[in-house]
Amino acid sequence: MNKAKFKKGQLHPRNKHQGRYDFPALVQACPELSKYLVLTPRGEDSINFSDPKSVMLLNKALLAYFYQIDFWQIPAGYLCPPIPGRVDYIHYLADLLAGSVESGLLTGSQIKGLDIGCGANCIYPILGARSYDWSFVGADIDALAVKTARLLVSSNVNLRNKVSIREQKEKDNIFTGLVTKNDRFAFSMCNPPFHASMEEAASGTQLKLKNLNKKAKPAETNHKTDKVTLNFAGQAHELSCAGGEIQFVKQMIKESLLFKQQICWFTCLISKSANLAPLKQLLEKQNVQQLKVVEMAQGQKISRFIAWTYLDQQQQKDFFA
């Protein structure tokens, strides 16, 4: 079992979002963002990161400026993901695939990924297609998320032939009923629901609110409520599921056995490091050929994904031949 090395606080070296945001350039890409700029105590441009509208427009500007995405919008209340951290997952996946062939980075539409729970934002297929020219299938159980993701794809000419969206009709399944017998994916990826209930999610939200309120400046406060509003939102199925993250990933691991010849690498974000040990034990029982934990850092936040394959090194090379 291998663990990727990283320097604390640093994004992946290929991540385009190092350092401070260039707000003049971002405003040029998304003029609407200009109405939401605030000045920091040092007199520098920023936004109110506790305001959902500001965060959504920042994402829109980042996607337009760095990834040439002309149209990006999500329904109110749906998850609005932070792009620097999301694209780190993509870059570390690229390194994982490069290790399979023991050569350079794998690019081009012949490299096909499966995003489990693509959401209305469709962020991973967008970032993967624009960063490495990969093709994607994005999947979700939510009909409105599927409809919105399809609209995003059809509205951007550089995504139309790269990304397709499927609805998973069987809400208790992950791969079963979604992956067809003719599918072959270089990898699957997933940002699973972390919480076991919406009550647990609400408790975590209150902690985030408390921390945001401590950090907020007067200009960043919602004066109608005297509280800082949430900046990320999320539907119930995006935030919680029965049994929480560990039960979701256990189900993913069990189903992965059925598709071990069709998906080279199975991967999934793990929010709680304590969940790694039981998940590793389950994977070892299933006799995976390789198991890796890849750690990523965004400032003070450390995240990770677990990756496993049932293919040995030669079979991995043959998979991409």
Phi, psi and omega in degrees: 000132183245152176231125182294146179270147177207160176261132186306130175085353184259137172288167177305142183304331180271359180291129183283354191253038178285145174074195182287153176290140175272087187294323175303318179292321181291322177294324177297323179284330181219085185305330181299335180297333185301329181289346186248009178285143173231160178263137175282167176304338179271003178081020181257150178293141174203190172230169174278100185288355175265359180259118184303321181296318179297316181294320179298317180290328175297315176301315180301318179292317179298317180293323179290315186286314186268335188235006176056042176264113186280330182227125176207121179205149180229154179295151178302136177090353178269156187301129178247101191277146174286120189292318181305316179289323181294319182288338174300319177303317179298314182294321178289331172296320178300321177294321179299315179294321179300325178293333179292322181262352179054043177216220182274186179294143178266119180233168177104160186291347176290342174272112187244130179247157177240119178257111178277115182082053184294338179070175176293333183285336178053034193290319182293315175301321178298309184293322179292319179294321184276336181274322186230006180064023178287160170256159187217150159247123174257139183228146178205157178268349185265122185297320180291323176298317179298315180298317180293316179300319178296322177296318178300316181295312183291337183273354180237114187300330182277004176245339191304320181263008184249331190231134171232152185239133177238146174263127175276107184285330181268098190293341179271352179259160178245295178266324184296130182085353180249311180278124180271168183294340181265357181285142169222122182240135174296327181200159164243151180220158184198139169247091192285161171297130188275329192261156180275343180202163175291334175296318177295319178297319180296323178297316177296324178297318180298322178295317178299317179299317180299315180293320178295320179297325178294324186270341188294142172268163182308321181291346184259008184263140174280101188288346178289333183237351186059025176228153175278132181277158179293147183250359187238336178057211179129134176280165183305315183289342177279336187255332186214159173204161180301125181087352177071195184305314187295322179292322178299313183289326175299318177296320177299316180296315181298317180288335183299331178303327183286343186234026187292341177265350184256341179235119184291307181238126171264131180222154179201136174294143177234116185279328185251116183299333179295340180280348185295315185301309179294328178290321176297317180300317179296318179294322178296325177294333180270007173057048175293151180282321179220145179220126182227148169244120183251118181264144180228154182227134172230095184066234179278348184274132175248127175235172184202156167229150177260141182225138178215153177218148177264000183260138175283177187301318179294319178295325176295316178298318179295326180301324183261002182291000000 
